[in-house]
Amino acid sequence: MEREATLAVEKAALRSIMMVLRRSIPEKCRSEMSVAIAGHVITLEKVVHARHIHLYLPIPDSCEVGTAAIVDRLTAMNKQLSVPVIRNGELLTAAFRKGDLVRPAKFGQPEPMEPLIVDESNLDVVLVPLLAFDDRGYRIGYGKGFYDRFLQRLSQQGVNPCRVGISFFQQKVDAVPADSWDEPLDAVVHENGVIRFNSNN
């Protein structure tokens, strides 16, 4: 319990630091880097061969990597897209098409106006938001644990999509405090390229 408490404090401190850091990036730079990230995403072999890709819609004012350019590129590649929706404290997968109307949900995240929950067993790639990541592929998010539980559930079902973090390079840190239940990524895409943690991706 003591170690868990220590990690919780360390994670909270890192979140605060990284949120300030990300907000310090000028909006024009974030926009340009988001477009560059989209260009790298579509070169990933797992993405090229994927049929169904799950990606997030950025929370307004969060200064996250924008995904509009990714949606544009993947739509042009005729990929099936889905986005996260939160129901009863769990992250589920809802169908999404470019131009679909969205509304802010409980935590500020955009969700489809009329979400259609789809079969998550055919997910090929999951594009994951993050606040920080390290060389081991561990990430830190906003602390709700939605993505960790989501990825664990998929794994327990025998569903193993490629897990790709989407990040600005400035969000890389030496080490993310990691609990036993934290789910590592296979790769992170940033504005300068791709960092792979799993040689199969």
Secondary structure, DSSP 8 states (H G I E B T S, - for coil): -HHHHHHHHHHHHHHHHHHHHHHTS-HHHHHHHHHHHHHHHTT-HHHHT-SEEE-----TTS-----HHHHHHHHHTT-EEEEEEEETTEEEEEEE-TT--EEE-TTS-EEESS--B--GGG--EEEEE-SEE-TTS-EE-SSS-HHHHHHHHHHHTT---EEEEE--GGGB-S-----TT----SEEEETTEEEESSTT-
